[in-house]
Amino acid sequence: MASEACCKAGPPVTVDHTDKGKEITLKDITAYVSGNQENARAGVLLLYDIFGLRHNQVRELADRIAEHGYYVVMPDVFRGDPWTFEKFPPQDKEEFQRFLARINAAAPADIETVKQHFKEVGLGDKKHGVIGFCWGGKWCMIACADPAFGAGVTAHPAMIDIEMAKKVQCPMVMCPAKGDVDCEPLLAELKKHPWGDKCTHKRFDDQIHGFCAARGDWSDPQVCAAVEEVLSLTFELYDNTL
């Protein structure tokens, strides 16, 4: 089920945004892409929360990362059928578990599709970055076990654990929010590796779960500042690793 922190964070919030990227088709999925693939430092896979890729916050983040010099791809793992805020928090546990089973089953192949796209646009010889929020944080950590990825960032992650951390093969930044999982044991596991000194853990206990994604009220200066800090940590890791 959704975590207590996730349920308490409330429904998505609408923020102003104008797309700088575009939607394309990759095999059988729609993807939002942003950035110049011809001179990008690397490709970045962005994985969002259960509300999908059409909320303005995650599209804004994709554009911001692209502006910093990366080619960002955000695949529609949910196939146009995300969890709706009218049904949040989930009341029907079985329905929500079916939803999670569906999207978790689709994620591995969709990640491979994005990796193939990076190759097709000339970024296949570089390590990729990945960033994930809430549900996407789980798949960010799973992707970081793939040697094709060279750096991972997760903000207010959900459903991550020490066993996932043991499989990670690249540096990560973890930014849990109020009520989220304790990432200190996971950080200790990552620190065991030769690249461990590049790993960072920053708690945002003054922010609700989802502040970087669909639940973030970016009109609030404190929330906006927290998002900027996450982006700063992201750019520091990517720029020094990818």
C-alpha positions as CSV (number, residue, x, y, z in Angstrom):
1,M,0.0,0.0,0.0
2,A,0.9,3.7,-0.2
3,S,3.0,4.8,2.8
4,E,1.5,6.8,5.7
5,A,3.6,9.8,4.6
6,C,2.3,9.5,1.1
7,C,-1.3,9.3,2.2
8,K,-1.0,12.2,4.6
9,A,0.6,14.4,1.9
10,G,-2.7,14.9,0.2
11,P,-3.7,15.2,-3.5
12,P,-1.7,16.8,-6.3
13,V,-1.3,20.5,-6.5
14,T,-1.5,22.6,-9.7
15,V,1.4,24.8,-10.6
16,D,2.1,27.0,-13.6
17,H,4.3,25.5,-16.3
18,T,5.0,25.7,-20.0
19,D,6.6,22.7,-21.6
20,K,10.0,23.2,-23.1
21,G,10.2,19.6,-24.3
22,K,7.8,17.4,-26.2
23,E,6.0,14.1,-26.2
24,I,7.3,11.4,-28.6
25,T,6.6,7.7,-29.1
26,L,9.1,5.1,-28.1
27,K,8.0,1.7,-29.3
28,D,4.5,1.3,-27.6
29,I,4.9,4.1,-25.1
30,T,4.6,7.9,-25.0
31,A,7.5,9.7,-23.4
32,Y,8.1,13.3,-22.5
33,V,11.6,14.3,-23.7
34,S,13.5,17.5,-23.0
35,G,17.0,18.8,-24.0
36,N,19.3,18.7,-26.9
37,Q,20.4,15.1,-27.5
38,E,23.2,16.2,-29.9
39,N,25.3,18.0,-27.3
40,A,23.9,16.6,-24.0
41,R,26.4,15.6,-21.3
42,A,24.4,12.4,-20.8
43,G,20.9,10.9,-20.9
44,V,18.7,11.1,-17.8
45,L,15.7,8.8,-17.1
46,L,13.1,10.5,-14.9
47,L,10.5,8.3,-13.0
48,Y,7.6,10.1,-11.3
49,D,5.1,9.3,-8.6
50,I,1.8,7.4,-8.9
51,F,0.1,10.4,-10.4
52,G,2.0,10.1,-13.7
53,L,3.9,12.2,-16.2
54,R,1.3,14.9,-17.0
55,H,1.6,16.8,-13.7
56,N,3.4,20.1,-14.2
57,Q,6.0,19.7,-11.5
58,V,7.7,16.6,-13.0
59,R,7.7,18.2,-16.5
60,E,9.2,21.3,-15.0
61,L,11.9,19.2,-13.3
62,A,12.6,17.5,-16.6
63,D,13.0,20.8,-18.3
64,R,15.3,22.2,-15.6
65,I,17.6,19.2,-15.7
66,A,17.6,19.5,-19.5
67,E,18.6,23.2,-19.3
68,H,21.6,22.1,-17.2
69,G,22.9,20.1,-20.2
70,Y,21.2,16.7,-20.1
71,Y,18.8,14.9,-22.3
72,V,15.9,13.9,-20.2
73,V,13.4,11.1,-21.0
74,M,10.2,10.5,-18.9
75,P,8.4,7.4,-20.2
76,D,4.7,6.9,-19.6
77,V,5.0,3.6,-17.7
78,F,1.3,3.9,-16.7
79,R,0.1,4.0,-20.3
80,G,-2.1,7.0,-19.8
81,D,-3.8,5.4,-16.7
82,P,-2.1,6.8,-13.5
83,W,-3.7,6.7,-10.1
84,T,-6.1,9.6,-10.0
85,F,-6.3,12.1,-7.1
86,E,-10.1,11.4,-6.8
87,K,-9.1,8.0,-5.5
88,F,-6.4,9.2,-3.2
89,P,-5.7,8.1,-0.5
90,P,-6.5,4.6,-1.8
91,Q,-9.6,3.1,-0.1
92,D,-9.7,-0.1,-2.0
93,K,-6.4,-1.9,-1.1
94,E,-6.9,-4.6,-3.7
95,E,-7.5,-2.1,-6.5
96,F,-4.3,-0.2,-5.5
97,Q,-2.3,-3.4,-5.3
98,R,-3.5,-4.3,-8.8
99,F,-2.4,-0.9,-10.0
100,L,1.1,-1.3,-8.4
101,A,1.4,-4.8,-9.9
102,R,0.6,-3.4,-13.4
103,I,3.0,-0.6,-13.3
104,N,5.8,-2.6,-11.6
105,A,5.5,-5.2,-14.3
106,A,5.8,-2.6,-17.0
107,A,8.8,-0.7,-15.6
108,P,11.7,-3.0,-16.4
109,A,10.9,-3.2,-20.2
110,D,10.2,0.6,-20.3
111,I,13.6,1.3,-18.7
112,E,15.2,-0.9,-21.4
113,T,13.3,1.0,-24.0
114,V,14.7,4.3,-22.7
115,K,18.2,2.9,-22.6
116,Q,17.8,1.8,-26.3
117,H,16.6,5.3,-27.2
118,F,19.7,6.8,-25.6
119,K,21.8,4.6,-27.8
120,E,19.8,5.6,-30.9
121,V,20.4,9.3,-30.2
122,G,24.1,8.8,-29.7
123,L,24.3,8.7,-25.9
124,G,24.8,5.0,-25.6
125,D,28.5,5.2,-24.9
126,K,27.9,7.3,-21.8
127,K,26.7,6.3,-18.4
128,H,23.1,7.5,-17.8
129,G,21.6,9.3,-14.9
130,V,18.3,8.5,-13.3
131,I,16.0,10.4,-10.9
132,G,12.9,9.2,-9.2
133,F,10.2,10.4,-6.9
134,C,8.0,8.3,-4.5
135,W,7.1,5.2,-6.6
136,G,9.8,6.3,-9.1
137,G,12.3,6.3,-6.2
138,K,12.0,2.6,-6.0
139,W,12.7,2.1,-9.6
140,C,15.5,4.7,-9.5
141,M,17.3,2.5,-6.9
142,I,16.6,-0.7,-9.0
143,A,18.0,1.0,-12.1
144,C,21.1,1.9,-10.2
145,A,21.9,-1.8,-10.0
146,D,22.3,-1.7,-13.8
147,P,25.8,-0.8,-14.9
148,A,24.4,1.4,-17.7
149,F,23.5,4.0,-15.0
150,G,26.2,6.1,-13.5
151,A,24.3,8.2,-10.9
152,G,20.9,8.1,-9.2
153,V,18.8,10.7,-7.3
154,T,15.7,9.9,-5.4
155,A,13.5,12.5,-3.5
156,H,10.8,11.3,-1.0
157,P,11.4,7.7,-2.1
158,A,8.9,4.9,-1.3
159,M,9.3,1.1,-1.2
160,I,13.1,1.1,-1.0
161,D,15.1,-1.1,1.4
162,I,18.5,-2.3,2.3
163,E,18.4,-5.3,-0.1
164,M,18.0,-2.9,-3.0
165,A,20.8,-0.7,-1.7
166,K,23.1,-3.8,-1.6
167,K,22.7,-4.2,-5.4
168,V,23.4,-0.5,-6.3
169,Q,26.5,0.0,-8.6
170,C,26.7,3.7,-8.7
171,P,26.6,6.8,-6.5
172,M,23.3,8.0,-5.3
173,V,21.7,11.1,-3.6
174,M,18.7,10.3,-1.3
175,C,16.4,13.1,-0.2
176,P,13.6,11.7,2.0
177,A,10.9,14.1,3.4
178,K,8.8,14.1,6.6
179,G,7.7,10.6,7.5
180,D,9.7,8.9,4.7
181,V,11.9,5.9,5.1
182,D,15.1,6.2,7.2
183,C,17.8,6.3,4.5
184,E,20.8,6.3,6.8
185,P,21.2,2.5,6.8
186,L,21.0,2.5,3.0
187,L,23.6,5.3,2.8
188,A,25.9,3.3,5.1
189,E,25.6,0.4,2.6
190,L,26.4,2.6,-0.3
191,K,29.4,4.1,1.5
192,K,31.1,0.7,1.4
193,H,31.8,1.1,-2.3
194,P,34.9,2.9,-3.8
195,W,32.4,5.6,-5.0
196,G,30.7,5.8,-1.6
197,D,32.2,9.3,-0.9
198,K,30.0,10.7,-3.7
199,C,26.8,9.5,-2.0
200,T,24.7,12.0,-0.1
201,H,21.7,11.8,2.2
202,K,19.7,15.0,3.0
203,R,16.5,14.8,4.9
204,F,13.8,17.4,4.3
205,D,11.7,16.9,7.5
206,D,10.2,20.3,7.0
207,Q,8.6,19.2,3.7
208,I,5.7,16.8,2.9
209,H,6.2,13.6,1.0
210,G,5.9,14.6,-2.7
211,F,7.2,18.1,-2.4
212,C,9.3,17.7,-5.6
213,A,6.6,16.1,-7.6
214,A,2.8,16.3,-7.9
215,R,2.1,17.3,-4.2
216,G,4.6,20.2,-4.2
217,D,3.1,23.7,-3.8
218,W,5.9,25.5,-5.5
219,S,4.2,28.9,-4.8
220,D,5.4,28.5,-1.2
221,P,8.9,30.0,-1.0
222,Q,10.0,27.3,1.5
223,V,8.9,24.5,-0.8
224,C,10.5,26.1,-3.8
225,A,13.8,26.5,-1.9
226,A,13.7,22.8,-0.9
227,V,13.2,21.8,-4.6
228,E,16.1,24.0,-5.6
229,E,18.3,22.3,-3.0
230,V,17.4,18.9,-4.4
231,L,18.2,20.1,-7.9
232,S,21.5,21.5,-6.7
233,L,22.4,18.1,-5.2
234,T,21.3,16.4,-8.4
235,F,23.5,18.6,-10.6
236,E,26.5,18.2,-8.3
237,L,26.3,14.4,-8.5
238,Y,25.6,14.3,-12.2
239,D,28.2,16.8,-13.2
240,N,30.9,15.1,-11.1
241,T,29.9,11.5,-12.1
242,L,28.4,11.3,-15.6
